[in-house]
Amino acid sequence: MAAGKAGDSSRGRWLGFAVLSLYPDVVHFDGAVAPLRLRIDSEGDHILVEAARDGLTAVLCPKDEVADVTVSGESDDVFGFLAGQQIGQSQVAVVGDDDARRRLEQLTSHAHTHGIDLAQF
Protein backbone atom coordinates (compact mmCIF):
# COMPACT_ATOMS: atom_id res chain seq x y z
CA MET A 1 0.00 0.00 0.00
CA ALA A 2 1.37 3.41 -0.90
CA ALA A 3 2.18 5.82 1.91
CA GLY A 4 -0.53 8.38 2.54
CA LYS A 5 -0.51 11.67 4.43
CA ALA A 6 2.29 11.85 6.99
CA GLY A 7 3.49 8.41 5.89
CA ASP A 8 0.22 6.71 6.89
CA SER A 9 0.40 3.38 5.11
CA SER A 10 -1.39 1.23 7.66
CA ARG A 11 -3.73 -1.26 6.10
CA GLY A 12 -5.19 -1.94 9.54
CA ARG A 13 -6.39 1.63 9.86
CA TRP A 14 -8.33 1.49 6.58
CA LEU A 15 -9.94 -1.79 7.53
CA GLY A 16 -12.80 0.06 9.26
CA PHE A 17 -13.93 1.55 5.93
CA ALA A 18 -13.62 -1.81 4.20
CA VAL A 19 -15.64 -3.57 6.89
CA LEU A 20 -18.49 -1.06 6.59
CA SER A 21 -18.61 -1.69 2.84
CA LEU A 22 -19.35 -5.37 3.47
CA TYR A 23 -22.81 -4.62 4.83
CA PRO A 24 -25.92 -2.97 3.37
CA ASP A 25 -26.12 0.82 3.76
CA VAL A 26 -29.47 0.41 5.47
CA VAL A 27 -29.64 -2.56 7.79
CA HIS A 28 -31.69 -3.20 10.87
CA PHE A 29 -30.24 -5.78 13.23
CA ASP A 30 -32.46 -7.68 15.59
CA GLY A 31 -31.49 -9.00 19.02
CA ALA A 32 -29.54 -11.86 17.42
CA VAL A 33 -26.84 -9.33 16.48
CA ALA A 34 -27.33 -6.07 18.34
CA PRO A 35 -25.99 -4.74 20.48
CA LEU A 36 -22.46 -5.87 19.65
CA ARG A 37 -19.16 -4.11 20.27
CA LEU A 38 -16.44 -5.64 18.10
CA ARG A 39 -12.83 -4.52 18.42
CA ILE A 40 -10.57 -5.27 15.48
CA ASP A 41 -6.85 -5.43 16.24
CA SER A 42 -4.86 -5.45 13.01
CA GLU A 43 -1.37 -4.36 12.07
CA GLY A 44 -0.98 -2.05 15.06
CA ASP A 45 -4.34 -0.35 14.64
CA HIS A 46 -7.53 -0.83 16.65
CA ILE A 47 -11.03 -0.27 15.30
CA LEU A 48 -14.28 -0.40 17.21
CA VAL A 49 -17.23 -1.62 15.17
CA GLU A 50 -20.59 -1.23 16.86
CA ALA A 51 -23.68 -3.02 15.63
CA ALA A 52 -26.82 -1.34 16.90
CA ARG A 53 -30.39 -2.05 15.89
CA ASP A 54 -30.18 0.72 13.27
CA GLY A 55 -26.83 -0.18 11.66
CA LEU A 56 -23.05 -0.22 11.96
CA THR A 57 -20.40 2.33 12.86
CA ALA A 58 -16.62 1.99 12.84
CA VAL A 59 -14.08 4.29 14.51
CA LEU A 60 -10.45 4.10 15.54
CA CYS A 61 -10.11 3.25 19.21
CA PRO A 62 -7.46 2.61 21.88
CA LYS A 63 -5.95 -0.86 22.09
CA ASP A 64 -7.63 -1.45 25.44
CA GLU A 65 -11.14 -0.42 24.30
CA VAL A 66 -13.71 -2.62 26.00
CA ALA A 67 -15.60 -4.80 23.52
CA ASP A 68 -17.82 -7.87 23.59
CA VAL A 69 -15.59 -9.67 21.12
CA THR A 70 -12.16 -9.04 19.60
CA VAL A 71 -10.97 -10.19 16.20
CA SER A 72 -7.26 -9.93 15.54
CA GLY A 73 -4.98 -10.78 12.65
CA GLU A 74 -3.58 -9.41 9.40
CA SER A 75 -5.97 -7.02 7.65
CA ASP A 76 -6.65 -9.37 4.71
CA ASP A 77 -7.48 -12.24 7.05
CA VAL A 78 -9.72 -10.10 9.27
CA PHE A 79 -11.52 -8.72 6.23
CA GLY A 80 -12.05 -12.24 4.86
CA PHE A 81 -13.42 -13.45 8.17
CA LEU A 82 -15.84 -10.52 8.49
CA ALA A 83 -16.82 -11.04 4.85
CA GLY A 84 -18.24 -14.41 5.83
CA GLN A 85 -15.34 -16.87 5.58
CA GLN A 86 -15.08 -19.48 8.31
CA ILE A 87 -12.45 -19.06 11.04
CA GLY A 88 -10.57 -22.12 9.75
CA GLN A 89 -10.21 -20.45 6.34
CA SER A 90 -8.42 -17.42 7.71
CA GLN A 91 -5.77 -16.81 10.32
CA VAL A 92 -7.68 -14.75 12.85
CA ALA A 93 -8.10 -14.97 16.58
CA VAL A 94 -11.58 -14.42 17.98
CA VAL A 95 -11.88 -13.71 21.70
CA GLY A 96 -15.20 -13.32 23.43
CA ASP A 97 -17.80 -15.28 25.35
CA ASP A 98 -20.17 -17.69 23.59
CA ASP A 99 -22.97 -15.13 23.29
CA ALA A 100 -20.72 -12.48 21.73
CA ARG A 101 -19.23 -15.03 19.30
CA ARG A 102 -22.76 -16.09 18.31
CA ARG A 103 -23.78 -12.47 17.68
CA LEU A 104 -20.59 -11.95 15.64
CA GLU A 105 -21.47 -15.01 13.54
CA GLN A 106 -24.95 -13.55 12.98
CA LEU A 107 -23.38 -10.21 11.99
CA THR A 108 -21.12 -11.82 9.36
CA SER A 109 -24.14 -13.62 7.90
CA HIS A 110 -25.45 -10.17 6.83
CA ALA A 111 -22.33 -9.39 4.74
CA HIS A 112 -22.87 -8.93 1.01
CA THR A 113 -20.13 -11.52 0.50
CA HIS A 114 -21.40 -14.16 2.93
CA GLY A 115 -21.17 -17.61 1.38
CA ILE A 116 -19.01 -16.50 -1.55
CA ASP A 117 -15.56 -18.06 -1.92
CA LEU A 118 -13.44 -14.90 -2.09
CA ALA A 119 -10.31 -16.94 -2.90
CA GLN A 120 -11.59 -17.41 -6.45
CA PHE A 121 -11.36 -13.67 -7.19
C-alpha positions in Angstrom: 0.0 0.0 0.0 1.4 3.4 -0.9 2.2 5.8 1.9 -0.5 8.4 2.5 -0.5 11.7 4.4 2.3 11.8 7.0 3.5 8.4 5.9 0.2 6.7 6.9 0.4 3.4 5.1 -1.4 1.2 7.7 -3.7 -1.3 6.1 -5.2 -1.9 9.5 -6.4 1.6 9.9 -8.3 1.5 6.6 -9.9 -1.8 7.5 -12.8 0.1 9.3 -13.9 1.5 5.9 -13.6 -1.8 4.2 -15.6 -3.6 6.9 -18.5 -1.1 6.6 -18.6 -1.7 2.8 -19.4 -5.4 3.5 -22.8 -4.6 4.8 -25.9 -3.0 3.4 -26.1 0.8 3.8 -29.5 0.4 5.5 -29.6 -2.6 7.8 -31.7 -3.2 10.9 -30.2 -5.8 13.2 -32.5 -7.7 15.6 -31.5 -9.0 19.0 -29.5 -11.9 17.4 -26.8 -9.3 16.5 -27.3 -6.1 18.3 -26.0 -4.7 20.5 -22.5 -5.9 19.7 -19.2 -4.1 20.3 -16.4 -5.6 18.1 -12.8 -4.5 18.4 -10.6 -5.3 15.5 -6.8 -5.4 16.2 -4.9 -5.5 13.0 -1.4 -4.4 12.1 -1.0 -2.1 15.1 -4.3 -0.4 14.6 -7.5 -0.8 16.6 -11.0 -0.3 15.3 -14.3 -0.4 17.2 -17.2 -1.6 15.2 -20.6 -1.2 16.9 -23.7 -3.0 15.6 -26.8 -1.3 16.9 -30.4 -2.0 15.9 -30.2 0.7 13.3 -26.8 -0.2 11.7 -23.1 -0.2 12.0 -20.4 2.3 12.9 -16.6 2.0 12.8 -14.1 4.3 14.5 -10.4 4.1 15.5 -10.1 3.3 19.2 -7.5 2.6 21.9 -5.9 -0.9 22.1 -7.6 -1.5 25.4 -11.1 -0.4 24.3 -13.7 -2.6 26.0 -15.6 -4.8 23.5 -17.8 -7.9 23.6 -15.6 -9.7 21.1 -12.2 -9.0 19.6 -11.0 -10.2 16.2 -7.3 -9.9 15.5 -5.0 -10.8 12.6 -3.6 -9.4 9.4 -6.0 -7.0 7.7 -6.6 -9.4 4.7 -7.5 -12.2 7.1 -9.7 -10.1 9.3 -11.5 -8.7 6.2 -12.0 -12.2 4.9 -13.4 -13.5 8.2 -15.8 -10.5 8.5 -16.8 -11.0 4.8 -18.2 -14.4 5.8 -15.3 -16.9 5.6 -15.1 -19.5 8.3 -12.5 -19.1 11.0 -10.6 -22.1 9.7 -10.2 -20.5 6.3 -8.4 -17.4 7.7 -5.8 -16.8 10.3 -7.7 -14.8 12.8 -8.1 -15.0 16.6 -11.6 -14.4 18.0 -11.9 -13.7 21.7 -15.2 -13.3 23.4 -17.8 -15.3 25.3 -20.2 -17.7 23.6 -23.0 -15.1 23.3 -20.7 -12.5 21.7 -19.2 -15.0 19.3 -22.8 -16.1 18.3 -23.8 -12.5 17.7 -20.6 -12.0 15.6 -21.5 -15.0 13.5 -25.0 -13.5 13.0 -23.4 -10.2 12.0 -21.1 -11.8 9.4 -24.1 -13.6 7.9 -25.4 -10.2 6.8 -22.3 -9.4 4.7 -22.9 -8.9 1.0 -20.1 -11.5 0.5 -21.4 -14.2 2.9 -21.2 -17.6 1.4 -19.0 -16.5 -1.6 -15.6 -18.1 -1.9 -13.4 -14.9 -2.1 -10.3 -16.9 -2.9 -11.6 -17.4 -6.4 -11.4 -13.7 -7.2 
